[in-house]
Amino acid sequence: MSHFNAPRILLAEDDEAMRTYISRALENAGYAVDSVDRGTAAIPLLEQTTYDLLLSDIVMPEMDGIELAQRCNELQPTTKVMFITGFAAVTLKANREQPHAKVLSKPFHLRDLALEVERVLEDRISVRQ
């Protein structure tokens, strides 16, 4: 599958198995995915590459997903943000600090993830066709 015009997703997830699982699912759904294991590793990528979506775990070492989203908003204001988390309390904080971001709670089915990503990107993708 050609990723030439595919929407670009930056995935930040510190759990290696989860990162591999999500990357593979999104690539199979036709997205171009770059993945990193921490928020601090995502910053240089955000400085060099334009992404359609930042998909970030909230709880990560060094820099959490909410801080990463705030940096992303500064570096790439048009990039959509979507969080993944296994912690309900963290979801409330994310909703308060990043009200436009979608929060997906773990565990989730890959099918649901692909659908949510598609929904978040929909308005952007329709412009491209």
N, CA, C and O atoms as a Tinker XYZ file with bonds, in Angstrom:
   516  protein
     1  N      0.848000   -1.200000    0.000000    73     2
     2  CA     0.000000    0.000000    0.000000    64     1     3
     3  C      0.883000    1.250000    0.000000    63     2     4     5
     4  O      1.819000    1.346000    0.795000    81     3
     5  N      0.605000    2.166000   -0.849000    73     3     6
     6  CA     1.395000    3.392000   -0.916000    64     5     7
     7  C      0.983000    4.353000    0.192000    63     6     8     9
     8  O     -0.202000    4.604000    0.413000    81     7
     9  N      1.986000    4.884000    0.881000    73     7    10
    10  CA     1.701000    5.853000    1.934000    64     9    11
    11  C      1.955000    7.271000    1.433000    63    10    12    13
    12  O      2.083000    8.209000    2.220000    81    11
    13  N      2.026000    7.410000    0.101000    73    11    14
    14  CA     2.410000    8.702000   -0.461000    64    13    15
    15  C      1.496000    9.838000   -0.019000    63    14    16    17
    16  O      1.989000   10.889000    0.390000    81    15
    17  N      0.207000    9.662000   -0.087000    73    15    18
    18  CA    -0.686000   10.738000    0.346000    64    17    19
    19  C     -1.425000   10.402000    1.634000    63    18    20    21
    20  O     -2.419000   11.035000    1.992000    81    19
    21  N     -0.908000    9.388000    2.316000    73    19    22
    22  CA    -1.575000    8.929000    3.535000    64    21    23
    23  C     -1.461000    9.983000    4.629000    63    22    24    25
    24  O     -0.441000   10.664000    4.736000    81    23
    25  N     -2.512000   10.120000    5.445000    73    23    26
    26  CA    -2.402000   11.008000    6.602000    64    25    27
    27  C     -1.257000   10.528000    7.502000    63    26    28    29
    28  O     -1.080000    9.328000    7.711000    81    27
    29  N     -0.495000   11.473000    8.023000    73    27    30
    30  CA     0.656000   11.135000    8.868000    64    29    31
    31  C      0.271000   11.212000   10.341000    63    30    32    33
    32  O     -0.301000   12.199000   10.802000    81    31
    33  N      0.599000   10.152000   11.060000    73    31    34
    34  CA     0.301000   10.083000   12.486000    64    33    35
    35  C      1.593000    9.926000   13.270000    63    34    36    37
    36  O      2.450000    9.112000   12.927000    81    35
    37  N      1.722000   10.721000   14.332000    73    35    38
    38  CA     2.843000   10.566000   15.256000    64    37    39
    39  C      2.286000    9.888000   16.504000    63    38    40    41
    40  O      1.413000   10.434000   17.179000    81    39
    41  N      2.793000    8.703000   16.801000    73    39    42
    42  CA     2.339000    7.929000   17.946000    64    41    43
    43  C      3.387000    7.995000   19.048000    63    42    44    45
    44  O      4.550000    7.656000   18.830000    81    43
    45  N      2.969000    8.434000   20.234000    73    43    46
    46  CA     3.859000    8.441000   21.404000    64    45    47
    47  C      3.256000    7.499000   22.447000    63    46    48    49
    48  O      2.200000    7.782000   23.013000    81    47
    49  N      3.930000    6.389000   22.694000    73    47    50
    50  CA     3.419000    5.356000   23.608000    64    49    51
    51  C      4.617000    4.652000   24.226000    63    50    52    53
    52  O      5.452000    4.104000   23.506000    81    51
    53  N      4.712000    4.660000   25.558000    73    51    54
    54  CA     5.901000    4.087000   26.191000    64    53    55
    55  C      5.874000    2.569000   26.308000    63    54    56    57
    56  O      6.917000    1.949000   26.512000    81    55
    57  N      4.708000    1.966000   26.183000    73    55    58
    58  CA     4.602000    0.508000   26.252000    64    57    59
    59  C      4.894000   -0.079000   24.870000    63    58    60    61
    60  O      4.152000    0.159000   23.917000    81    59
    61  N      5.981000   -0.845000   24.770000    73    59    62
    62  CA     6.440000   -1.303000   23.457000    64    61    63
    63  C      5.419000   -2.183000   22.739000    63    62    64    65
    64  O      5.193000   -2.024000   21.539000    81    63
    65  N      4.799000   -3.117000   23.477000    73    63    66
    66  CA     3.823000   -4.007000   22.852000    64    65    67
    67  C      2.631000   -3.210000   22.323000    63    66    68    69
    68  O      2.155000   -3.451000   21.214000    81    67
    69  N      2.154000   -2.260000   23.129000    73    67    70
    70  CA     1.017000   -1.421000   22.731000    64    69    71
    71  C      1.398000   -0.552000   21.535000    63    70    72    73
    72  O      0.598000   -0.363000   20.619000    81    71
    73  N      2.623000   -0.024000   21.547000    73    71    74
    74  CA     3.098000    0.832000   20.452000    64    73    75
    75  C      3.131000    0.046000   19.135000    63    74    76    77
    76  O      2.691000    0.541000   18.097000    81    75
    77  N      3.653000   -1.172000   19.189000    73    75    78
    78  CA     3.740000   -2.016000   17.995000    64    77    79
    79  C      2.348000   -2.355000   17.478000    63    78    80    81
    80  O      2.080000   -2.307000   16.278000    81    79
    81  N      1.471000   -2.699000   18.418000    73    79    82
    82  CA     0.093000   -3.102000   18.125000    64    81    83
    83  C     -0.666000   -1.960000   17.436000    63    82    84    85
    84  O     -1.335000   -2.171000   16.423000    81    83
    85  N     -0.555000   -0.759000   17.994000    73    83    86
    86  CA    -1.258000    0.406000   17.433000    64    85    87
    87  C     -0.658000    0.806000   16.079000    63    86    88    89
    88  O     -1.389000    1.078000   15.127000    81    87
    89  N      0.674000    0.838000   16.002000    73    87    90
    90  CA     1.344000    1.207000   14.742000    64    89    91
    91  C      0.901000    0.304000   13.609000    63    90    92    93
    92  O      0.540000    0.766000   12.527000    81    91
    93  N      0.934000   -0.995000   13.878000    73    91    94
    94  CA     0.581000   -1.973000   12.848000    64    93    95
    95  C     -0.869000   -1.788000   12.411000    63    94    96    97
    96  O     -1.178000   -1.827000   11.221000    81    95
    97  N     -1.749000   -1.587000   13.382000    73    95    98
    98  CA    -3.173000   -1.426000   13.060000    64    97    99
    99  C     -3.401000   -0.190000   12.198000    63    98   100   101
   100  O     -4.168000   -0.234000   11.236000    81    99
   101  N     -2.738000    0.907000   12.541000    73    99   102
   102  CA    -2.925000    2.150000   11.786000    64   101   103
   103  C     -2.303000    2.056000   10.396000    63   102   104   105
   104  O     -2.866000    2.560000    9.425000    81   103
   105  N     -1.139000    1.408000   10.302000    73   103   106
   106  CA    -0.521000    1.224000    8.986000    64   105   107
   107  C     -1.413000    0.352000    8.105000    63   106   108   109
   108  O     -1.570000    0.619000    6.914000    81   107
   109  N     -1.996000   -0.693000    8.699000    73   107   110
   110  CA    -2.917000   -1.560000    7.946000    64   109   111
   111  C     -4.148000   -0.793000    7.490000    63   110   112   113
   112  O     -4.750000   -1.120000    6.467000    81   111
   113  N     -4.523000    0.238000    8.260000    73   111   114
   114  CA    -5.688000    1.058000    7.897000    64   113   115
   115  C     -5.314000    2.154000    6.890000    63   114   116   117
   116  O     -6.163000    2.947000    6.485000    81   115
   117  N     -4.030000    2.191000    6.488000    73   115   118
   118  CA    -3.626000    3.114000    5.431000    64   117   119
   119  C     -2.967000    4.401000    5.877000    63   118   120   121
   120  O     -2.812000    5.328000    5.082000    81   119
   121  N     -2.572000    4.469000    7.160000    73   119   122
   122  CA    -1.913000    5.683000    7.649000    64   121   123
   123  C     -0.396000    5.519000    7.626000    63   122   124   125
   124  O      0.118000    4.404000    7.710000    81   123
   125  N      0.310000    6.634000    7.513000    73   123   126
   126  CA     1.768000    6.640000    7.656000    64   125   127
   127  C      2.051000    6.962000    9.114000    63   126   128   129
   128  O      1.667000    8.026000    9.598000    81   127
   129  N      2.721000    6.053000    9.823000    73   127   130
   130  CA     2.911000    6.203000   11.264000    64   129   131
   131  C      4.381000    6.296000   11.632000    63   130   132   133
   132  O      5.193000    5.477000   11.203000    81   131
   133  N      4.719000    7.306000   12.436000    73   131   134
   134  CA     6.031000    7.379000   13.084000    64   133   135
   135  C      5.752000    7.150000   14.560000    63   134   136   137
   136  O      4.838000    7.757000   15.118000    81   135
   137  N      6.530000    6.281000   15.202000    73   135   138
   138  CA     6.250000    6.051000   16.611000    64   137   139
   139  C      7.485000    6.264000   17.476000    63   138   140   141
   140  O      8.609000    5.958000   17.078000    81   139
   141  N      7.248000    6.793000   18.656000    73   139   142
   142  CA     8.312000    7.055000   19.630000    64   141   143
   143  C      7.859000    6.514000   20.986000    63   142   144   145
   144  O      6.669000    6.322000   21.232000    81   143
   145  N      8.850000    6.273000   21.865000    73   143   146
   146  CA     8.509000    5.663000   23.155000    64   145   147
   147  C      8.380000    6.672000   24.293000    63   146   148   149
   148  O      8.174000    6.290000   25.445000    81   147
   149  N      8.503000    7.963000   23.968000    73   147   150
   150  CA     8.344000    8.989000   25.010000    64   149   151
   151  C      8.073000   10.341000   24.363000    63   150   152   153
   152  O      8.425000   10.575000   23.207000    81   151
   153  N      7.445000   11.220000   25.125000    73   151   154
   154  CA     7.103000   12.545000   24.613000    64   153   155
   155  C      8.311000   13.344000   24.165000    63   154   156   157
   156  O      8.267000   14.044000   23.153000    81   155
   157  N      9.406000   13.231000   24.938000    73   155   158
   158  CA    10.597000   14.019000   24.602000    64   157   159
   159  C     11.150000   13.616000   23.231000    63   158   160   161
   160  O     11.739000   14.446000   22.538000    81   159
   161  N     10.969000   12.364000   22.836000    73   159   162
   162  CA    11.451000   11.906000   21.527000    64   161   163
   163  C     10.548000   12.402000   20.396000    63   162   164   165
   164  O     10.955000   12.424000   19.235000    81   163
   165  N      9.320000   12.800000   20.743000    73   163   166
   166  CA     8.378000   13.274000   19.722000    64   165   167
   167  C      8.672000   14.711000   19.292000    63   166   168   169
   168  O      8.378000   15.088000   18.157000    81   167
   169  N      9.242000   15.509000   20.177000    73   167   170
   170  CA     9.461000   16.939000   19.890000    64   169   171
   171  C     10.299000   17.167000   18.626000    63   170   172   173
   172  O      9.881000   17.938000   17.762000    81   171
   173  N     11.482000   16.517000   18.486000    73   171   174
   174  CA    12.265000   16.757000   17.252000    64   173   175
   175  C     11.495000   16.376000   15.985000    63   174   176   177
   176  O     11.645000   17.026000   14.950000    81   175
   177  N     10.676000   15.330000   16.062000    73   175   178
   178  CA     9.874000   14.938000   14.897000    64   177   179
   179  C      8.841000   16.008000   14.576000    63   178   180   181
   180  O      8.606000   16.324000   13.409000    81   179
   181  N      8.227000   16.562000   15.613000    73   179   182
   182  CA     7.236000   17.629000   15.403000    64   181   183
   183  C      7.894000   18.881000   14.818000    63   182   184   185
   184  O      7.245000   19.670000   14.130000    81   183
   185  N      9.175000   19.051000   15.097000    73   183   186
   186  CA     9.886000   20.221000   14.562000    64   185   187
   187  C     10.255000   20.029000   13.094000    63   186   188   189
   188  O     10.449000   21.006000   12.370000    81   187
   189  N     10.353000   18.768000   12.650000    73   187   190
   190  CA    10.820000   18.492000   11.283000    64   189   191
   191  C      9.738000   18.073000   10.313000    63   190   192   193
   192  O      9.859000   18.318000    9.113000    81   191
   193  N      8.677000   17.446000   10.807000    73   191   194
   194  CA     7.683000   16.820000    9.938000    64   193   195
   195  C      6.300000   17.332000   10.289000    63   194   196   197
   196  O      6.008000   17.588000   11.458000    81   195
   197  N      5.453000   17.483000    9.295000    73   195   198
   198  CA     4.069000   17.892000    9.554000    64   197   199
   199  C      3.216000   16.650000    9.737000    63   198   200   201
   200  O      3.226000   15.742000    8.906000    81   199
   201  N      2.484000   16.625000   10.829000    73   199   202
   202  CA     1.602000   15.484000   11.116000    64   201   203
   203  C      0.153000   15.927000   11.085000    63   202   204   205
   204  O     -0.175000   17.066000   11.417000    81   203
   205  N     -0.716000   14.995000   10.676000    73   203   206
   206  CA    -2.153000   15.248000   10.706000    64   205   207
   207  C     -2.700000   14.993000   12.104000    63   206   208   209
   208  O     -3.665000   15.625000   12.535000    81   207
   209  N     -2.057000   14.043000   12.812000    73   207   210
   210  CA    -2.557000   13.648000   14.126000    64   209   211
   211  C     -1.415000   13.266000   15.048000    63   210   212   213
   212  O     -0.481000   12.567000   14.653000    81   211
   213  N     -1.507000   13.738000   16.289000    73   211   214
   214  CA    -0.641000   13.263000   17.361000    64   213   215
   215  C     -1.503000   12.315000   18.189000    63   214   216   217
   216  O     -2.524000   12.724000   18.743000    81   215
   217  N     -1.099000   11.063000   18.272000    73   215   218
   218  CA    -1.805000   10.058000   19.067000    64   217   219
   219  C     -0.876000    9.716000   20.219000    63   218   220   221
   220  O      0.165000    9.092000   20.016000    81   219
   221  N     -1.247000   10.121000   21.425000    73   219   222
   222  CA    -0.313000   10.004000   22.541000    64   221   223
   223  C     -0.926000    9.350000   23.761000    63   222   224   225
   224  O     -2.067000    9.626000   24.133000    81   223
   225  N     -0.144000    8.475000   24.377000    73   223   226
   226  CA    -0.505000    7.981000   25.695000    64   225   227
   227  C     -0.390000    9.193000   26.608000    63   226   228   229
   228  O      0.391000   10.102000   26.328000    81   227
   229  N     -1.149000    9.220000   27.686000    73   227   230
   230  CA    -1.049000   10.373000   28.586000    64   229   231
   231  C      0.054000   10.154000   29.614000    63   230   232   233
   232  O      0.850000   11.056000   29.875000    81   231
   233  N      0.101000    8.954000   30.198000    73   231   234
   234  CA     1.078000    8.683000   31.253000    64   233   235
   235  C      2.340000    8.087000   30.633000    63   234   236   237
   236  O      2.361000    6.925000   30.225000    81   235
   237  N      3.408000    8.919000   30.569000    73   235   238
   238  CA     4.694000    8.487000   30.012000    64   237   239
   239  C      5.819000    9.096000   30.835000    63   238   240   241
   240  O      5.627000   10.120000   31.491000    81   239
   241  N      7.001000    8.469000   30.804000    73   239   242
   242  CA     8.144000    9.058000   31.521000    64   241   243
   243  C      8.627000   10.345000   30.844000    63   242   244   245
   244  O      8.390000   10.561000   29.655000    81   243
   245  N      9.301000   11.185000   31.614000    73   243   246
   246  CA     9.935000   12.433000   31.148000    64   245   247
   247  C      8.963000   13.552000   30.798000    63   246   248   249
   248  O      9.092000   14.665000   31.307000    81   247
   249  N      8.000000   13.270000   29.943000    73   247   250
   250  CA     7.033000   14.294000   29.537000    64   249   251
   251  C      5.714000   13.596000   29.291000    63   250   252   253
   252  O      5.649000   12.682000   28.468000    81   251
   253  N      4.654000   14.003000   29.987000    73   251   254
   254  CA     3.385000   13.302000   29.776000    64   253   255
   255  C      2.707000   13.769000   28.485000    63   254   256   257
   256  O      3.127000   14.736000   27.850000    81   255
   257  N      1.654000   13.052000   28.127000    73   255   258
   258  CA     0.972000   13.330000   26.867000    64   257   259
   259  C      0.342000   14.709000   26.805000    63   258   260   261
   260  O      0.241000   15.304000   25.731000    81   259
   261  N     -0.080000   15.219000   27.954000    73   259   262
   262  CA    -0.708000   16.549000   27.964000    64   261   263
   263  C      0.336000   17.633000   27.690000    63   262   264   265
   264  O      0.084000   18.571000   26.934000    81   263
   265  N      1.515000   17.496000   28.314000    73   263   266
   266  CA     2.615000   18.439000   28.016000    64   265   267
   267  C      3.007000   18.342000   26.548000    63   266   268   269
   268  O      3.243000   19.352000   25.885000    81   267
   269  N      3.072000   17.107000   26.052000    73   267   270
   270  CA     3.436000   16.894000   24.649000    64   269   271
   271  C      2.414000   17.563000   23.728000    63   270   272   273
   272  O      2.780000   18.196000   22.737000    81   271
   273  N      1.133000   17.418000   24.065000    73   271   274
   274  CA     0.077000   18.046000   23.250000    64   273   275
   275  C      0.218000   19.566000   23.260000    63   274   276   277
   276  O     -0.013000   20.219000   22.243000    81   275
   277  N      0.598000   20.131000   24.413000    73   275   278
   278  CA     0.768000   21.587000   24.489000    64   277   279
   279  C      1.927000   22.039000   23.598000    63   278   280   281
   280  O      1.840000   23.070000   22.930000    81   279
   281  N      3.017000   21.256000   23.593000    73   279   282
   282  CA     4.147000   21.576000   22.704000    64   281   283
   283  C      3.728000   21.420000   21.239000    63   282   284   285
   284  O      4.099000   22.228000   20.387000    81   283
   285  N      2.958000   20.379000   20.963000    73   283   286
   286  CA     2.473000   20.128000   19.605000    64   285   287
   287  C      1.607000   21.294000   19.140000    63   286   288   289
   288  O      1.713000   21.726000   17.992000    81   287
   289  N      0.751000   21.805000   20.023000    73   287   290
   290  CA    -0.106000   22.948000   19.684000    64   289   291
   291  C      0.730000   24.162000   19.310000    63   290   292   293
   292  O      0.361000   24.931000   18.423000    81   291
   293  N      1.873000   24.332000   20.000000    73   291   294
   294  CA     2.759000   25.471000   19.684000    64   293   295
   295  C      3.487000   25.250000   18.362000    63   294   296   297
   296  O      3.576000   26.161000   17.538000    81   295
   297  N      4.009000   24.038000   18.160000    73   295   298
   298  CA     4.819000   23.745000   16.975000    64   297   299
   299  C      3.975000   23.541000   15.720000    63   298   300   301
   300  O      4.353000   23.979000   14.634000    81   299
   301  N      2.830000   22.872000   15.875000    73   299   302
   302  CA     1.970000   22.545000   14.733000    64   301   303
   303  C      0.512000   22.754000   15.110000    63   302   304   305
   304  O     -0.190000   21.795000   15.432000    81   303
   305  N      0.054000   23.986000   15.072000    73   303   306
   306  CA    -1.309000   24.285000   15.529000    64   305   307
   307  C     -2.409000   23.547000   14.762000    63   306   308   309
   308  O     -3.518000   23.403000   15.275000    81   307
   309  N     -2.127000   23.080000   13.554000    73   307   310
   310  CA    -3.181000   22.409000   12.783000    64   309   311
   311  C     -3.244000   20.905000   13.055000    63   310   312   313
   312  O     -4.176000   20.234000   12.610000    81   311
   313  N     -2.267000   20.377000   13.776000    73   311   314
   314  CA    -2.244000   18.941000   14.072000    64   313   315
   315  C     -3.324000   18.606000   15.093000    63   314   316   317
   316  O     -3.418000   19.244000   16.141000    81   315
   317  N     -4.149000   17.587000   14.775000    73   315   318
   318  CA    -5.167000   17.129000   15.721000    64   317   319
   319  C     -4.480000   16.342000   16.826000    63   318   320   321
   320  O     -3.387000   15.812000   16.629000    81   319
   321  N     -5.123000   16.264000   17.989000    73   319   322
   322  CA    -4.553000   15.513000   19.110000    64   321   323
   323  C     -5.566000   14.492000   19.591000    63   322   324   325
   324  O     -6.751000   14.793000   19.737000    81   323
   325  N     -5.088000   13.283000   19.837000    73   323   326
   326  CA    -5.925000   12.237000   20.404000    64   325   327
   327  C     -5.112000   11.525000   21.474000    63   326   328   329
   328  O     -3.947000   11.190000   21.258000    81   327
   329  N     -5.732000   11.294000   22.638000    73   327   330
   330  CA    -5.031000   10.628000   23.735000    64   329   331
   331  C     -5.518000    9.199000   23.910000    63   330   332   333
   332  O     -6.664000    8.865000   23.607000    81   331
   333  N     -4.605000    8.363000   24.412000    73   331   334
   334  CA    -5.005000    7.024000   24.842000    64   333   335
   335  C     -4.551000    6.879000   26.291000    63   334   336   337
   336  O     -3.440000    7.280000   26.639000    81   335
   337  N     -5.400000    6.311000   27.127000    73   335   338
   338  CA    -5.034000    6.145000   28.525000    64   337   339
   339  C     -5.804000    5.010000   29.168000    63   338   340   341
   340  O     -6.899000    4.652000   28.734000    81   339
   341  N     -5.209000    4.451000   30.209000    73   339   342
   342  CA    -5.897000    3.424000   30.976000    64   341   343
   343  C     -6.411000    3.966000   32.292000    63   342   344   345
   344  O     -6.940000    3.210000   33.107000    81   343
   345  N     -6.265000    5.272000   32.518000    73   343   346
   346  CA    -6.615000    5.861000   33.815000    64   345   347
   347  C     -7.753000    6.861000   33.691000    63   346   348   349
   348  O     -7.621000    7.873000   33.003000    81   347
   349  N     -8.857000    6.586000   34.346000    73   347   350
   350  CA   -10.027000    7.472000   34.261000    64   349   351
   351  C     -9.735000    8.875000   34.782000    63   350   352   353
   352  O    -10.173000    9.855000   34.181000    81   351
   353  N     -9.006000    8.988000   35.884000    73   351   354
   354  CA    -8.712000   10.306000   36.468000    64   353   355
   355  C     -7.891000   11.147000   35.489000    63   354   356   357
   356  O     -8.062000   12.363000   35.403000    81   355
   357  N     -7.012000   10.490000   34.764000    73   355   358
   358  CA    -6.172000   11.184000   33.783000    64   357   359
   359  C     -7.030000   11.711000   32.634000    63   358   360   361
   360  O     -6.753000   12.776000   32.082000    81   359
   361  N     -8.067000   10.964000   32.282000    73   359   362
   362  CA    -8.992000   11.392000   31.223000    64   361   363
   363  C     -9.628000   12.724000   31.585000    63   362   364   365
   364  O     -9.761000   13.604000   30.735000    81   363
   365  N    -10.021000   12.875000   32.848000    73   363   366
   366  CA   -10.635000   14.130000   33.296000    64   365   367
   367  C     -9.664000   15.291000   33.160000    63   366   368   369
   368  O    -10.046000   16.374000   32.715000    81   367
   369  N     -8.406000   15.071000   33.541000    73   367   370
   370  CA    -7.381000   16.115000   33.434000    64   369   371
   371  C     -7.157000   16.484000   31.955000    63   370   372   373
   372  O     -7.037000   17.659000   31.610000    81   371
   373  N     -7.105000   15.470000   31.105000    73   371   374
   374  CA    -6.895000   15.711000   29.668000    64   373   375
   375  C     -8.049000   16.522000   29.091000    63   374   376   377
   376  O     -7.834000   17.449000   28.309000    81   375
   377  N     -9.272000   16.171000   29.479000    73   375   378
   378  CA   -10.437000   16.900000   28.972000    64   377   379
   379  C    -10.426000   18.353000   29.411000    63   378   380   381
   380  O    -10.873000   19.237000   28.680000    81   379
   381  N     -9.914000   18.590000   30.604000    73   379   382
   382  CA    -9.852000   19.956000   31.128000    64   381   383
   383  C     -8.758000   20.758000   30.420000    63   382   384   385
   384  O     -8.963000   21.917000   30.059000    81   383
   385  N     -7.594000   20.131000   30.226000    73   383   386
   386  CA    -6.446000   20.873000   29.685000    64   385   387
   387  C     -6.379000   20.888000   28.166000    63   386   388   389
   388  O     -5.773000   21.789000   27.586000    81   387
   389  N     -6.985000   19.915000   27.517000    73   387   390
   390  CA    -6.989000   19.844000   26.044000    64   389   391
   391  C     -8.425000   19.548000   25.600000    63   390   392   393
   392  O     -8.703000   18.446000   25.127000    81   391
   393  N     -9.327000   20.497000   25.742000    73   391   394
   394  CA   -10.749000   20.211000   25.532000    64   393   395
   395  C    -11.102000   19.729000   24.123000    63   394   396   397
   396  O    -12.141000   19.093000   23.941000    81   395
   397  N    -10.269000   20.014000   23.133000    73   395   398
   398  CA   -10.593000   19.600000   21.768000    64   397   399
   399  C    -10.040000   18.225000   21.430000    63   398   400   401
   400  O    -10.285000   17.703000   20.343000    81   399
   401  N     -9.294000   17.637000   22.359000    73   399   402
   402  CA    -8.668000   16.342000   22.079000    64   401   403
   403  C     -9.621000   15.201000   22.405000    63   402   404   405
   404  O    -10.360000   15.255000   23.388000    81   403
   405  N     -9.594000   14.182000   21.579000    73   403   406
   406  CA   -10.372000   12.970000   21.810000    64   405   407
   407  C     -9.567000   12.093000   22.776000    63   406   408   409
   408  O     -8.347000   11.989000   22.642000    81   407
   409  N    -10.235000   11.467000   23.740000    73   407   410
   410  CA    -9.550000   10.560000   24.661000    64   409   411
   411  C    -10.136000    9.158000   24.492000    63   410   412   413
   412  O    -11.341000    8.957000   24.643000    81   411
   413  N     -9.281000    8.206000   24.182000    73   411   414
   414  CA    -9.699000    6.821000   24.005000    64   413   415
   415  C     -9.166000    6.029000   25.192000    63   414   416   417
   416  O     -7.965000    6.049000   25.459000    81   415
   417  N    -10.049000    5.331000   25.908000    73   415   418
   418  CA    -9.619000    4.591000   27.102000    64   417   419
   419  C     -9.210000    3.166000   26.763000    63   418   420   421
   420  O     -9.870000    2.476000   25.986000    81   419
   421  N     -8.098000    2.744000   27.369000    73   419   422
   422  CA    -7.658000    1.354000   27.228000    64   421   423
   423  C     -8.507000    0.500000   28.170000    63   422   424   425
   424  O     -8.937000    1.008000   29.206000    81   423
   425  N     -8.761000   -0.742000   27.869000    73   423   426
   426  CA    -8.431000   -1.392000   26.594000    64   425   427
   427  C     -9.441000   -1.015000   25.516000    63   426   428   429
   428  O    -10.604000   -0.745000   25.816000    81   427
   429  N     -9.004000   -0.997000   24.286000    73   427   430
   430  CA    -9.917000   -0.710000   23.184000    64   429   431
   431  C     -9.614000   -1.686000   22.052000    63   430   432   433
   432  O     -8.521000   -2.247000   21.976000    81   431
   433  N    -10.581000   -1.878000   21.187000    73   431   434
   434  CA   -10.377000   -2.728000   20.017000    64   433   435
   435  C     -9.700000   -1.905000   18.933000    63   434   436   437
   436  O     -9.936000   -0.704000   18.807000    81   435
   437  N     -8.872000   -2.555000   18.167000    73   435   438
   438  CA    -8.192000   -1.860000   17.072000    64   437   439
   439  C     -9.189000   -1.246000   16.104000    63   438   440   441
   440  O     -8.957000   -0.173000   15.547000    81   439
   441  N    -10.308000   -1.945000   15.911000    73   439   442
   442  CA   -11.350000   -1.447000   15.016000    64   441   443
   443  C    -11.853000   -0.088000   15.522000    63   442   444   445
   444  O    -12.050000    0.843000   14.741000    81   443
   445  N    -12.058000    0.008000   16.849000    73   443   446
   446  CA   -12.526000    1.271000   17.442000    64   445   447
   447  C    -11.479000    2.365000   17.294000    63   446   448   449
   448  O    -11.807000    3.519000   17.017000    81   447
   449  N    -10.219000    1.993000   17.481000    73   447   450
   450  CA    -9.140000    2.964000   17.332000    64   449   451
   451  C     -9.127000    3.517000   15.908000    63   450   452   453
   452  O     -9.072000    4.731000   15.710000    81   451
   453  N     -9.177000    2.629000   14.924000    73   451   454
   454  CA    -9.148000    3.063000   13.519000    64   453   455
   455  C    -10.339000    3.968000   13.212000    63   454   456   457
   456  O    -10.201000    4.963000   12.500000    81   455
   457  N    -11.509000    3.619000   13.753000    73   455   458
   458  CA   -12.710000    4.444000   13.527000    64   457   459
   459  C    -12.567000    5.821000   14.151000    63   458   460   461
   460  O    -12.922000    6.827000   13.536000    81   459
   461  N    -12.047000    5.868000   15.378000    73   459   462
   462  CA   -11.879000    7.153000   16.061000    64   461   463
   463  C    -10.852000    8.024000   15.339000    63   462   464   465
   464  O    -11.050000    9.230000   15.190000    81   463
   465  N     -9.763000    7.416000   14.895000    73   463   466
   466  CA    -8.738000    8.169000   14.164000    64   465   467
   467  C     -9.349000    8.726000   12.885000    63   466   468   469
   468  O     -9.114000    9.880000   12.525000    81   467
   469  N    -10.128000    7.904000   12.207000    73   467   470
   470  CA   -10.774000    8.338000   10.970000    64   469   471
   471  C    -11.710000    9.524000   11.241000    63   470   472   473
   472  O    -11.744000   10.490000   10.478000    81   471
   473  N    -12.466000    9.430000   12.340000    73   471   474
   474  CA   -13.387000   10.521000   12.698000    64   473   475
   475  C    -12.646000   11.819000   12.978000    63   474   476   477
   476  O    -13.044000   12.893000   12.528000    81   475
   477  N    -11.557000   11.694000   13.733000    73   475   478
   478  CA   -10.777000   12.883000   14.098000    64   477   479
   479  C    -10.180000   13.532000   12.848000    63   478   480   481
   480  O    -10.101000   14.757000   12.751000    81   479
   481  N     -9.762000   12.697000   11.897000    73   479   482
   482  CA    -9.109000   13.217000   10.695000    64   481   483
   483  C    -10.074000   13.555000    9.563000    63   482   484   485
   484  O     -9.682000   14.188000    8.582000    81   483
   485  N    -11.323000   13.139000    9.691000    73   483   486
   486  CA   -12.282000   13.207000    8.579000    64   485   487
   487  C    -12.308000   14.534000    7.824000    63   486   488   489
   488  O    -12.197000   14.563000    6.599000    81   487
   489  N    -12.453000   15.621000    8.559000    73   487   490
   490  CA   -12.559000   16.926000    7.882000    64   489   491
   491  C    -11.285000   17.250000    7.130000    63   490   492   493
   492  O    -11.334000   17.899000    6.085000    81   491
   493  N    -10.126000   16.804000    7.648000    73   491   494
   494  CA    -8.866000   17.048000    6.981000    64   493   495
   495  C     -8.748000   16.208000    5.710000    63   494   496   497
   496  O     -8.291000   16.690000    4.673000    81   495
   497  N     -9.170000   14.938000    5.809000    73   495   498
   498  CA    -9.041000   14.024000    4.671000    64   497   499
   499  C     -9.956000   14.429000    3.519000    63   498   500   501
   500  O     -9.565000   14.349000    2.354000    81   499
   501  N    -11.158000   14.857000    3.837000    73   499   502
   502  CA   -12.116000   15.195000    2.777000    64   501   503
   503  C    -11.599000   16.339000    1.904000    63   502   504   505
   504  O    -11.959000   16.436000    0.731000    81   503
   505  N    -10.762000   17.198000    2.468000    73   503   506
   506  CA   -10.196000   18.314000    1.711000    64   505   507
   507  C     -9.183000   17.798000    0.682000    63   506   508   509
   508  O     -9.014000   18.377000   -0.391000    81   507
   509  N     -8.522000   16.708000    1.034000    73   507   510
   510  CA    -7.460000   16.166000    0.182000    64   509   511
   511  C     -7.959000   15.475000   -1.080000    63   510   512   513
   512  O     -7.232000   15.421000   -2.072000    81   511
   513  N     -9.184000   14.945000   -1.070000    73   511   514
   514  CA    -9.614000   14.092000   -2.181000    64   513   515
   515  C    -10.007000   14.877000   -3.410000    63   514   516
   516  O    -10.389000   14.290000   -4.422000    81   515
